[in-house]
Amino acid sequence: GRRGLVDEVGETGEQGRVHGLGDGLETRLGVTVVAEAERESARIEDLDGELALGLGDDGHAEPGLEAVTEPVDAALLARLADLVDEATTAFEGYDYARCLERTEAFFWDLTDNYLELVKNRAYGGSGEGPARSARATLRTTLATVLRLFAPVLPFVTEEVWSWWREGSIHATDWPTSRELRAAAGDVDPAVYTVASDVLGEIRKAKSEAKRPLRTEVTAAVVTDTAERLAALDQVTGDVCDAGRVEDLTSSTGSPFGVDVTLAEE
């Protein structure tokens, strides 16, 4: 359980130092995983397994990659495929620190941006099809990232794996990018980048105004290049849901910026 995980984090943090993987890196990762699970109804374990783990609903089969239909989901899978290839190359070259560094960076981006972008949709806010797309992406991404972490973060990954999978994570195959790229198709990678950038500016505006992140946005005007705005058009629904934006419009120009109008207190 979670208490056992916390008890083991200290030992694995020392293991990371022995292998030159950073002072207490597993401690930081392990405590963060547990904190996330307990702070937001457990992004990884709770939420009835639907948001963070994509474990299906009403007893039906878990959605597979064939369920991925939404652009931001496909774009995340394309990024995940790149990570798998990069991490594999680093690991095969005995550059374990690089493998861990890149995987950790992806993990934080996943929790900070992607989860927020698709949370409402994963709950069914846009219908069952888009919800299954989000849940399939979340499930696949978590399983992949855990396996990338597993060789150097053995105890944390084994514990989290046991919450929703049978057997040991250390007996599973190393992930490959082929199925991820097939599911991603010809999606524009900028879709995810632009969505995250716009959401980040909306959060920044709320923070600077000392307003809660749940504050409604009456209007947001995005200024950017035509290419990036075309990518944004594909994910407007997810961005508006995540940022609580009532009206999102755009204007071609530079530099990139988002003019945010917050609802009155």
Salt bridges, closest charged atoms under 4 A:
GLU14 OE1 - ARG17 NH2 2.52
ASP23 OD1 - ARG17 NH1 3.07
GLU36 OE2 - ARG39 NH2 3.03
GLU36 OE1 - ARG43 NH1 3.02
GLU38 OE2 - ARG2 NH1 3.99
GLU40 OE2 - ARG39 NH1 3.10
GLU40 OE1 - ARG43 NE 2.67
GLU40 OE1 - LYS119 NZ 3.60
GLU45 OE1 - ARG2 NH2 2.61
ASP46 OD2 - ARG2 NH2 3.03
ASP57 OD1 - ARG135 NH2 3.59
GLU62 OE1 - ARG139 NH2 2.46
ASP73 OD2 - ARG121 NH1 2.79
ASP82 OD1 - ARG181 NH2 2.87
ASP85 OD2 - ARG181 NH2 2.75
GLU86 OE2 - ARG98 NH2 2.73
GLU86 OE2 - ARG102 NE 3.50
GLU101 OE1 - ARG98 NH1 3.80
GLU104 OE2 - ARG28 NH1 3.41
ASP109 OD2 - ARG79 NH2 3.69
GLU116 OE2 - ARG43 NH2 2.68
GLU116 OE2 - LYS119 NZ 3.56
GLU128 OE2 - ARG135 NH2 2.98
GLU158 OE1 - HIS170 NE2 3.90
ASP197 OD2 - ARG228 NH2 3.02
GLU216 OE2 - ARG244 NH1 3.33
ASP224 OD2 - ARG228 NE 2.53
ASP238 OD1 - ARG121 NE 2.93
GLU265 OE1 - ARG211 NE 3.85
